[in-house]
């Protein structure tokens, strides 16, 4: 994280970067923009908005910042009214297809310019049927966090902080058995998002599973396929048969706390934990690459927040100016420095080499270029996710993976029927 002083310094430095890229073009826009945004900490949002207003003195920016628990419903209600506002809204990447198929998004291909500067995974997450509909703002990746002290005390050699030493899931399990001490409430492996498809689909994909049909609407034959079932059965046994992972820990904050307080030897989690664990005194930790199944290939999750443009906006000039501003590498760099997430534009990794050169960031850059797979493009992502989350939760509680996923596939297909017309 940056201090306020660092943030102000960045703003000053970025002025030249915007000018060098033709920032004067922004000043031509006029109008009033209504924006719905996620209520992140003030320092993650306000500097970006202030820079836009500085470059666009003719535009009035009215932003509404909503907490995560209210955000999606509020956006849904506003969009369903099919009115001209919000002009711009923050969008979770996998919801792109859902918004696009219901005509809540303006195509951005002709507005943004050269899309090749974005990472492929970011472009894919923001695209639907070959068109870019949501602009990538920043991305995410995963690491295996290692409690170095626990490993040392148990006499277990940890995996290196290098993709070339990536462990298989069987190696993780064997180490977790040695590192688990239930008498002291210490677990071998804790998963940050223990029921969420974002984090767990790569297990099935590592075994070769296709997680939804090519039409983006069919789950039967995919969610209940042999490799998907094998992966989820293996995952469920971490909690039931082997008892190396804590049951019923489905809140990411609680999972983070288990690792931060020394009650987990390994923690599979997002890049945001680099700053969280880095601020914990006395915690001896390192990182390793996301594991994979030996009979498959490495696959890692990715995808995060994007930005959408309301096609019914009456402030087209100002709205397009805001989209172009957010697409500038200088803006992406500002965002990445203010909020510790992987940049979605390749050149920014080089311009931020002063920050993104640690082992964890080097691993993530490799993953985003080679192993990262975004969540599937489907108009029914929310239904798919909700049904699958319940199934995964029950599998970790002892439900038989094959039968439970077969039922989940049928439930998903039933919900997808409304998108088939």
C-alpha positions as CSV (number, residue, x, y, z in Angstrom):
1,X,0.0,0.0,0.0
2,X,1.0,3.6,-0.5
3,X,1.0,6.3,2.1
4,X,-0.8,9.5,1.3
5,X,2.5,11.2,0.6
6,X,3.4,8.5,-1.9
7,X,0.0,8.8,-3.5
8,X,0.4,12.5,-4.0
9,X,3.9,12.0,-5.4
10,X,2.5,9.5,-7.9
11,X,-0.2,12.0,-9.0
12,X,2.4,14.6,-9.6
13,X,4.6,12.2,-11.5
14,X,1.7,10.9,-13.6
15,X,0.8,14.3,-15.0
16,X,3.7,14.2,-17.4
17,X,2.8,10.7,-18.4
18,X,-0.7,11.7,-19.4
19,X,0.5,14.8,-21.2
20,X,3.0,12.7,-23.1
21,X,0.2,10.4,-24.3
22,X,-1.9,13.3,-25.5
23,X,-3.8,14.1,-22.4
24,X,-5.0,17.4,-23.8
25,X,-7.5,15.4,-25.9
26,X,-9.4,14.7,-22.7
27,X,-10.1,18.3,-22.0
28,X,-12.5,18.6,-24.9
29,X,-15.1,16.5,-23.1
30,X,-18.0,18.2,-21.3
31,X,-21.0,16.9,-19.4
32,X,-22.0,15.3,-16.1
33,X,-21.2,11.7,-15.4
34,X,-23.0,9.4,-12.9
35,X,-20.7,6.6,-11.8
36,X,-21.3,3.6,-9.6
37,X,-18.1,2.3,-8.0
38,X,-17.0,-0.2,-5.3
39,X,-16.5,1.4,-1.9
40,X,-12.8,0.6,-1.6
41,X,-10.7,2.7,0.8
42,X,-10.6,6.3,-0.1
43,X,-7.0,6.2,-1.1
44,X,-7.7,3.6,-3.7
45,X,-10.4,5.6,-5.6
46,X,-10.2,9.3,-5.0
47,X,-6.8,9.9,-6.6
48,X,-8.0,8.3,-9.8
49,X,-11.2,10.3,-9.9
50,X,-9.3,13.5,-9.1
51,X,-6.9,12.9,-11.9
52,X,-9.7,12.5,-14.4
53,X,-11.4,15.7,-13.2
54,X,-8.1,17.5,-13.5
55,X,-7.7,16.4,-17.1
56,X,-11.4,17.0,-17.9
57,X,-12.4,20.3,-16.3
58,X,-15.5,20.4,-18.4
59,X,-16.9,17.2,-16.9
60,X,-18.7,17.0,-13.5
61,X,-18.2,13.6,-11.9
62,X,-20.9,12.3,-9.5
63,X,-19.7,9.1,-8.1
64,X,-21.7,6.7,-5.8
65,X,-19.5,4.3,-3.9
66,X,-21.3,1.2,-2.6
67,X,-20.1,-1.6,-0.3
68,X,-19.6,-5.0,-1.9
69,X,-22.7,-6.5,-0.2
70,X,-24.9,-3.8,-1.9
71,X,-23.1,-3.2,-5.1
72,X,-24.5,-5.9,-7.5
73,X,-28.1,-5.6,-6.5
74,X,-27.9,-1.8,-6.8
75,X,-26.4,-2.0,-10.3
76,X,-29.0,-4.6,-11.3
77,X,-31.9,-2.5,-10.2
78,X,-30.6,0.6,-12.0
79,X,-29.8,-1.2,-15.2
80,X,-33.1,-3.0,-15.3
81,X,-34.9,0.4,-15.4
82,X,-33.1,0.8,-18.8
83,X,-32.5,4.4,-18.1
84,X,-29.5,6.6,-19.1
85,X,-27.8,6.3,-15.6
86,X,-25.4,5.2,-14.4
87,X,-23.3,6.3,-17.3
88,X,-20.4,4.2,-16.0
89,X,-20.4,1.3,-13.5
90,X,-17.8,-1.0,-12.0
91,X,-18.4,-4.6,-13.1
92,X,-17.1,-7.9,-11.8
93,X,-15.3,-9.4,-14.8
94,X,-17.3,-12.7,-15.0
95,X,-20.6,-10.7,-15.2
96,X,-19.6,-9.2,-18.5
97,X,-21.6,-11.8,-20.6
98,X,-24.7,-11.4,-18.4
99,X,-24.7,-7.6,-18.8
100,X,-23.9,-7.8,-22.5
101,X,-26.6,-10.3,-23.5
102,X,-29.2,-8.1,-21.8
103,X,-27.8,-5.0,-23.6
104,X,-26.6,-3.2,-20.6
105,X,-23.1,-2.6,-22.1
106,X,-21.7,-0.5,-24.9
107,X,-19.1,-2.3,-27.1
108,X,-15.7,-0.7,-26.4
109,X,-13.6,-2.0,-29.3
110,X,-13.8,1.3,-31.2
111,X,-13.3,3.5,-28.1
112,X,-10.3,1.9,-26.3
113,X,-8.0,1.5,-29.3
114,X,-5.2,-1.1,-29.4
115,X,-6.4,-4.1,-27.3
116,X,-3.2,-6.1,-27.8
117,X,-1.5,-4.1,-24.9
118,X,-3.8,-5.9,-22.5
119,X,-3.0,-9.4,-21.2
120,X,-5.0,-12.1,-22.9
121,X,-6.8,-13.2,-19.8
122,X,-8.0,-9.6,-19.1
123,X,-9.3,-9.2,-22.6
124,X,-11.0,-12.6,-22.5
125,X,-12.7,-11.8,-19.2
126,X,-14.1,-8.5,-20.6
127,X,-15.2,-10.0,-23.9
128,X,-18.4,-11.6,-25.1
129,X,-18.9,-13.1,-28.6
130,X,-15.7,-11.6,-29.9
131,X,-16.3,-8.0,-28.7
132,X,-14.9,-6.2,-25.7
133,X,-17.7,-5.0,-23.5
134,X,-16.0,-4.2,-20.2
135,X,-12.7,-2.5,-19.7
136,X,-10.2,-4.3,-17.5
137,X,-9.1,-2.2,-14.5
138,X,-6.9,-4.6,-12.7
139,X,-6.5,-8.3,-12.3
140,X,-5.7,-11.0,-9.8
141,X,-3.6,-14.1,-9.4
142,X,-2.9,-16.8,-6.8
143,X,0.0,-17.9,-4.7
144,X,0.7,-20.7,-2.3
145,X,1.8,-18.9,1.0
146,X,4.2,-20.9,3.2
147,X,4.7,-20.5,6.9
148,X,8.5,-20.9,7.0
149,X,8.7,-21.4,10.7
150,X,6.2,-24.3,10.8
151,X,8.0,-26.0,7.9
152,X,11.3,-25.7,9.6
153,X,10.1,-27.0,12.9
154,X,8.5,-30.0,11.2
155,X,11.6,-30.7,9.1
156,X,9.7,-30.4,5.8
157,X,11.4,-28.6,2.9
158,X,9.1,-26.1,1.4
159,X,8.6,-25.5,-2.4
160,X,10.8,-22.8,-3.9
161,X,9.6,-19.4,-4.8
162,X,9.9,-20.2,-8.4
163,X,7.5,-21.7,-11.0
164,X,10.1,-24.2,-12.0
165,X,9.7,-25.8,-8.6
166,X,6.0,-25.9,-8.7
167,X,4.5,-28.6,-6.4
168,X,1.9,-31.1,-7.5
169,X,-1.3,-31.3,-5.4
170,X,-0.1,-34.7,-4.2
171,X,3.1,-33.1,-2.9
172,X,0.9,-30.5,-1.1
173,X,-1.2,-33.2,0.5
174,X,1.8,-35.2,1.7
175,X,3.3,-32.1,3.3
176,X,0.0,-31.1,4.7
177,X,-0.3,-34.5,6.5
178,X,3.0,-33.9,8.2
179,X,2.3,-30.3,9.1
180,X,-1.2,-30.7,10.5
181,X,-1.4,-30.8,14.3
182,X,-5.1,-31.0,15.3
183,X,-4.2,-31.1,19.0
184,X,-3.0,-27.5,18.6
185,X,-5.6,-26.5,16.0
186,X,-3.0,-26.2,13.3
187,X,-3.9,-27.1,9.7
188,X,-1.7,-28.2,6.9
189,X,-3.6,-26.3,4.1
190,X,-6.1,-23.5,4.3
191,X,-7.9,-22.3,1.1
192,X,-8.9,-18.6,1.1
193,X,-12.1,-19.0,-0.9
194,X,-12.9,-22.6,0.1
195,X,-16.2,-22.8,-1.8
196,X,-15.9,-20.3,-4.6
197,X,-15.5,-21.3,-8.3
198,X,-13.0,-18.5,-8.9
199,X,-10.4,-20.3,-6.8
200,X,-11.5,-23.9,-7.3
201,X,-12.3,-24.3,-11.0
202,X,-8.5,-24.5,-11.8
203,X,-8.4,-27.8,-9.9
204,X,-10.8,-29.3,-12.4
205,X,-9.1,-27.5,-15.3
206,X,-5.7,-28.8,-14.2
207,X,-7.1,-32.3,-14.8
208,X,-8.4,-31.3,-18.2
209,X,-12.0,-30.5,-17.4
210,X,-14.0,-28.0,-19.5
211,X,-16.1,-26.3,-16.9
212,X,-19.0,-25.2,-19.2
213,X,-20.2,-26.0,-22.7
214,X,-19.0,-24.0,-25.7
215,X,-22.4,-22.3,-25.8
216,X,-21.7,-20.9,-22.3
217,X,-25.1,-22.3,-21.2
218,X,-24.6,-26.1,-20.7
219,X,-23.3,-27.7,-17.5
220,X,-24.4,-31.3,-18.0
221,X,-21.5,-33.3,-19.3
222,X,-19.0,-30.6,-18.1
223,X,-19.6,-29.8,-14.4
224,X,-20.3,-33.6,-13.8
225,X,-17.5,-34.8,-16.1
226,X,-15.0,-37.4,-14.9
227,X,-12.0,-34.9,-14.5
228,X,-14.3,-32.3,-12.7
229,X,-15.6,-35.0,-10.4
230,X,-12.1,-36.4,-9.7
231,X,-10.8,-33.0,-8.8
232,X,-13.6,-32.1,-6.5
233,X,-13.5,-35.6,-4.9
234,X,-9.8,-35.0,-4.2
235,X,-10.6,-31.5,-2.8
236,X,-13.4,-32.8,-0.6
237,X,-11.1,-35.4,0.9
238,X,-8.8,-32.7,2.3
239,X,-11.6,-32.0,4.7
240,X,-13.0,-35.4,5.3
241,X,-10.7,-38.3,4.7
242,X,-7.3,-36.6,5.4
243,X,-8.5,-33.8,7.7
244,X,-5.7,-31.5,6.8
245,X,-8.0,-28.5,6.0
246,X,-10.4,-26.9,8.5
247,X,-14.1,-27.6,7.9
248,X,-16.7,-24.8,7.5
249,X,-14.1,-22.0,7.0
250,X,-15.8,-20.3,4.1
251,X,-15.1,-16.7,5.0
252,X,-11.9,-15.4,3.4
253,X,-11.1,-13.1,6.3
254,X,-11.2,-16.1,8.7
255,X,-9.0,-18.1,6.4
256,X,-6.5,-15.3,6.2
257,X,-6.5,-15.0,10.0
258,X,-5.7,-18.7,10.4
259,X,-2.5,-18.2,8.4
260,X,-1.6,-14.9,9.9
261,X,-1.8,-16.3,13.4
262,X,0.3,-19.4,12.7
263,X,-2.5,-21.9,12.6
264,X,-2.0,-22.9,9.0
265,X,1.2,-24.1,7.4
266,X,0.1,-23.4,3.8
267,X,-2.4,-21.0,2.5
268,X,-3.8,-20.8,-1.0
269,X,-4.8,-17.2,-1.7
270,X,-5.0,-14.2,-3.8
271,X,-2.2,-11.6,-4.4
272,X,-3.9,-9.2,-1.9
273,X,-2.4,-11.3,0.9
274,X,1.1,-10.1,0.0
275,X,0.3,-6.8,1.7
276,X,-1.9,-8.3,4.4
277,X,0.8,-10.8,5.6
278,X,3.6,-8.3,5.0
279,X,2.2,-6.2,7.7
280,X,2.1,-8.9,10.3
281,X,4.9,-8.7,12.8
282,X,6.5,-12.1,13.7
283,X,5.0,-14.0,10.8
284,X,7.7,-15.8,8.9
285,X,6.4,-16.6,5.4
286,X,7.3,-17.0,1.8
287,X,5.5,-17.9,-1.4
288,X,5.4,-20.6,-4.0
289,X,3.6,-21.2,-7.3
290,X,0.0,-22.5,-7.5
291,X,0.1,-26.3,-7.4
292,X,-1.3,-28.6,-10.2
293,X,-2.2,-32.2,-10.7
294,X,0.7,-34.4,-12.0
295,X,-1.5,-36.0,-14.7
296,X,-2.6,-32.6,-16.0
297,X,-1.2,-29.1,-16.4
298,X,-0.8,-25.9,-14.3
299,X,-3.9,-23.7,-14.4
300,X,-4.3,-20.6,-12.2
301,X,-7.4,-18.4,-11.6
302,X,-7.4,-14.8,-12.6
303,X,-9.9,-11.9,-13.3
304,X,-11.1,-9.0,-11.2
305,X,-12.8,-5.7,-11.7
306,X,-13.8,-4.2,-15.0
307,X,-15.7,-1.1,-16.0
308,X,-18.8,-0.9,-18.1
309,X,-20.4,1.9,-20.2
310,X,-24.2,2.2,-20.3
311,X,-25.3,2.1,-23.9
312,X,-28.2,4.3,-23.1
313,X,-26.1,7.1,-21.7
314,X,-27.0,10.7,-22.7
315,X,-23.4,11.8,-21.9
316,X,-21.6,9.9,-24.7
317,X,-18.7,12.3,-25.1
318,X,-17.9,12.5,-21.4
319,X,-18.5,8.7,-20.9
320,X,-16.1,7.8,-23.7
321,X,-13.5,10.2,-22.3
322,X,-13.7,8.4,-19.0
323,X,-13.3,5.0,-20.6
324,X,-10.3,6.3,-22.6
325,X,-8.8,7.7,-19.4
326,X,-9.1,4.4,-17.6
327,X,-7.5,2.7,-20.6
328,X,-4.4,4.8,-20.4
329,X,-1.3,2.9,-19.2
330,X,-0.6,5.9,-16.8
331,X,-4.0,5.3,-15.2
332,X,-3.4,1.6,-14.9
333,X,-0.1,2.3,-13.3
334,X,-1.7,4.7,-10.8
335,X,-4.4,2.1,-10.0
336,X,-1.8,-0.6,-9.5
337,X,0.3,1.5,-7.2
338,X,-2.6,2.6,-5.1
339,X,-4.2,-0.9,-4.9
340,X,-1.9,-3.9,-4.9
341,X,-3.3,-5.9,-7.9
342,X,-1.6,-7.2,-11.0
343,X,-1.7,-4.6,-13.9
344,X,-3.7,-5.6,-17.0
345,X,-1.4,-3.8,-19.4
346,X,1.9,-5.5,-20.1
347,X,4.0,-2.4,-20.3
348,X,3.0,-1.4,-16.8
349,X,4.8,-4.4,-15.4
350,X,8.0,-2.9,-16.8
351,X,7.3,0.7,-15.7
352,X,6.6,-0.7,-12.1
353,X,9.6,-2.9,-11.9
354,X,10.6,-1.1,-8.7
355,X,7.6,-2.7,-7.0
356,X,6.8,-5.8,-9.1
357,X,10.3,-7.5,-8.8
358,X,9.8,-9.6,-5.7
359,X,9.5,-13.4,-6.0
360,X,5.7,-13.3,-5.6
361,X,5.2,-10.8,-8.3
362,X,7.6,-12.6,-10.6
363,X,5.6,-15.8,-10.1
364,X,2.3,-13.9,-10.9
365,X,3.7,-12.4,-14.0
366,X,4.6,-15.8,-15.3
367,X,1.1,-17.2,-14.4
368,X,-0.7,-14.3,-16.1
369,X,1.3,-14.9,-19.3
370,X,1.2,-18.7,-19.2
371,X,-1.3,-20.5,-16.9
372,X,-4.1,-18.0,-16.1
373,X,-7.6,-18.8,-17.1
374,X,-10.5,-16.4,-16.4
375,X,-13.9,-17.6,-15.2
376,X,-16.1,-18.9,-18.1
377,X,-18.0,-16.5,-20.2
378,X,-21.7,-17.2,-19.6
379,X,-24.7,-15.0,-19.3
380,X,-25.7,-17.1,-16.3
381,X,-22.5,-16.7,-14.3
382,X,-24.3,-15.7,-11.1
383,X,-26.6,-18.8,-11.2
384,X,-23.6,-21.0,-12.2
385,X,-21.6,-19.7,-9.3
386,X,-24.3,-19.9,-6.7
387,X,-25.3,-23.4,-7.5
388,X,-21.7,-24.7,-7.7
389,X,-20.7,-23.0,-4.4
390,X,-23.4,-24.9,-2.5
391,X,-22.3,-28.1,-4.2
392,X,-18.7,-27.6,-3.3
393,X,-19.5,-26.7,0.3
394,X,-21.5,-29.9,0.6
395,X,-18.7,-31.9,-0.9
396,X,-16.2,-30.6,1.7
397,X,-18.8,-31.7,4.3
398,X,-18.9,-35.3,3.0
399,X,-21.3,-35.4,0.1
400,X,-20.3,-37.8,-2.7
401,X,-18.7,-35.7,-5.4
402,X,-20.1,-37.5,-8.5
403,X,-23.8,-37.5,-7.4
404,X,-23.6,-34.0,-6.0
405,X,-22.1,-32.5,-9.2
406,X,-24.6,-34.3,-11.3
407,X,-27.4,-32.6,-9.4
408,X,-25.6,-29.3,-9.6
409,X,-25.3,-29.7,-13.4
410,X,-29.0,-30.3,-13.8
411,X,-29.8,-27.3,-11.5
412,X,-27.5,-25.0,-13.6
413,X,-29.0,-26.1,-16.9
414,X,-32.5,-25.5,-15.5
415,X,-31.5,-21.9,-14.6
416,X,-29.8,-21.4,-17.9
417,X,-33.0,-22.0,-19.8
418,X,-34.0,-18.4,-19.6
419,X,-30.9,-17.3,-21.6
420,X,-31.5,-19.8,-24.5
421,X,-34.2,-17.8,-26.2
